Amino acid sequence: MKFLKSRDFIEAISKVKTDGKQVKIDLIPDKYGWYEELDKWGEWNGKYFSILGRADLKNIRIEWTEDLNYLINQLEGKEINKLGPNEYNDGYEKVRRFDGFEYLGDDGGYDEPYYDDPRCPNGIKWFDDENFEREIQLSDKEVKEFEKLGDTLFLRLETLWNEVEFENTEHIGVHQEDDGILKIIVTIDQDIFALVNEGIFDRCDDNGDWS
């Protein structure tokens, strides 16, 4: 059976006794609905910098690692096309709105810097040494030199971003967009329950397979 609404999906599953039965849960992600956050750091003109950014990922692979009850709790009050993106808490850290799965890998993607992130309002943080402990402000002369890197803030950030060596990159975490998951398939023995994203609902048969 396929379902458009989480409420109907949960209600149908809740009617089935799972004791002694094999339960399998599959998440089918959208091939372009995921991204990885990055933090790159380096040195420019004797000053050290840190820039936050993202890499849009392709063909991500994920695996559900929790039980059925955890999935149901995660879906309560949420629709499948509104499970992301993740949100910031007061400490400006990413908090997953939907979790219970493990990231297995992807086929790479294009990365670029942020320039309007609340954790880094100016797009870049400057430090006085390679320990990156004490944040500083550039002098007026240094600001003018920095502005020569590009006509816009994004171009300046991109210039420094692209010069950073691979080993100077921290991989912060993988996150999903709102439509990052296309289908959630729960199989209880021979019974199949498919929660399907509205964008592909009409293209799937009753078991959630492409028709």
N, C-alpha and C positions, 0 to 999 in steps of 0.2 A: 504494500500500500504506500502511496506517496502522499505527502502532506505539505501544504504551503505555510501553515501556521504552527508555531511551536506548541501552542496550547493543545491543538488537536493531535499532534505527534506524541506529546507526553501522555495525553489521556489514553490513546490507543495502546501505547507500550505498557502503561500502568495496569491494564486489564489482563496482561499476560503474566502467568507465574513463571519465574525464572529458575526456581530451585531445581537443581539437577540438570539444567539445560545449558547448552553451549551458547554463550553470548559473544558476539563479535561486533566491534564498532569501527567503522571506516570513515575517515574525513577525506573529502575530495576537494582540494584547494583549487582556486582559480590560478591559472599559470602566470598571470601578471598582477595578482592582487596582494603581493607581499613585498616588504622592503626590510633592509637591515640598517640600523643606525650605526654610525661610525664616528670616532673621534680621532682626528689627525693632529699631530703636533710636529713642530720643526723650529728652525731658526731663520730669522730675516734681519739683516743689518744689525746684528749683535743683540737682537731682542728675540725672545722665545714666544711662540704663539700656539694656541689650541683652537681648532675649528671643528664644529659639529656638522655632520652631514648624513646623507643616506645613499644607499645603493638599492635601486629598484631591481628586485630579483625575478628570475625567470624559472618556471617549472620547479617550484619548491616542493619538497617532499616532507610530509608530517605524519606522525603516527599517534593514535590515541593511547594514553598510558594509564588512565584511571578506569574506574568501574562505571556501570550504567547509572547508578544513583548520582554519581558526581556529574555525569553528563546532564542528567535531568535538572539537577540543581543549577548548573551553569546556564541552562536554557530558559529557566523560569523568568518570565517577563521580558524575554529578548527574542527577536526574530533573527533568522539565519543571515539575512542581508544587513543586519545592524550589530554584528558582533565585534566590529572594530571601527575606527582605529583605537589604539590604546590611549589612555588619558594620563595626564600628569597629576601627581599628588602635590601636596604643598611643598615637598622637597624637590620638586621638578624632576622626579624620577618617573619613568614609564611604569604604569600599572596596567596589567592585562585585564581587559574586560571579559575575555573568554580564554580559559586555559584548561589544562588537563592533557595536553599533547606534547610530543617531543619533536623538535626540528631535526630532520635527518640529512638535509642537504638541498642543493639547488644547482642550476646551471649558470650561475653568475649573473651580472647585470651592471648597468652604467651607474657610477656614483658621482655625486655632486654635493657641494656644501649647502647648508642652510644659510639664510641671511636674515630670518625673522623669527628665530626660535626663542621662546621665553627664557630659556636657560642661558642664552648668550645673545642679549638684545642687539649688540652691534655686529653679530656674526662671527666675531673673533675675540679671544681673550689674550692679553699680552702679559708676559711674565719676565722677571729680571734675570732668571738663570734657568739652567736645564732641570732643576728640581720641580719647577712648575708649582711652587707653593705660594709665592707672593705675587698677586696680580697687580699690574701697574697700568698707567696711562701713557700713551705716547706723547712726546713733546710736540708743539706746533710744527716744528721743522720736520719731525719724523712723520707726522700725519700727512704733510704735503708730499713727502717722499712716497708714502704708502699710496696716496691718491694717484700717483703716476703709474701704478700697476694696471689701472683700467678706468674707463669712463664711469662705471657704476660700481657700487659696493659689491655686487655679485661677481663682476669680472675680476675685481681685486682679490676677493676670496678664492675664486676659481684658480687664479694664477698661483697662489701659495698652495692651495689644495693639491693641485696637479704636480707640484714640485716635491711633495712629501714622499719619502721612501716607504715601501710597503711595511717594513718592520716598525715604522712609527705610526701605526694605525691600530686603534683599539676597536674591536668588534663588540658593540654594546649589547645588541640584541636584535632578534627578528620579530617583526610585527606585521599585522594584517590590516588591510583596508576594510571598509564596511562590507564589501562583497568578496572578501578574501576566501571564503569557503562557499563552494557551490552546492555541495550535498553532504549530509550526514546520514550514513546508512547503518542501521542497527539490525542485526540478524540474530534472532533467537530460535535456535534449531533451524526449522525450515521457514519460519515467519520472517518476512522482510518489511522493515519500516524505514521509509526514506523521507527525510526532511529536505526539501528542495528549494533552492533560491528562486525567487519569483522570476528572475531574468531568464531562467532556462526551464521553468516548470512545465510549460506546454510542450517542450521538446523531449521530455522524459516519459517512459511508460510507467505503469503502476508500481514497478519495483525500483524506480529511480534510474533505470538504465536509459541511455540515449536511444530514442526510437527513430 
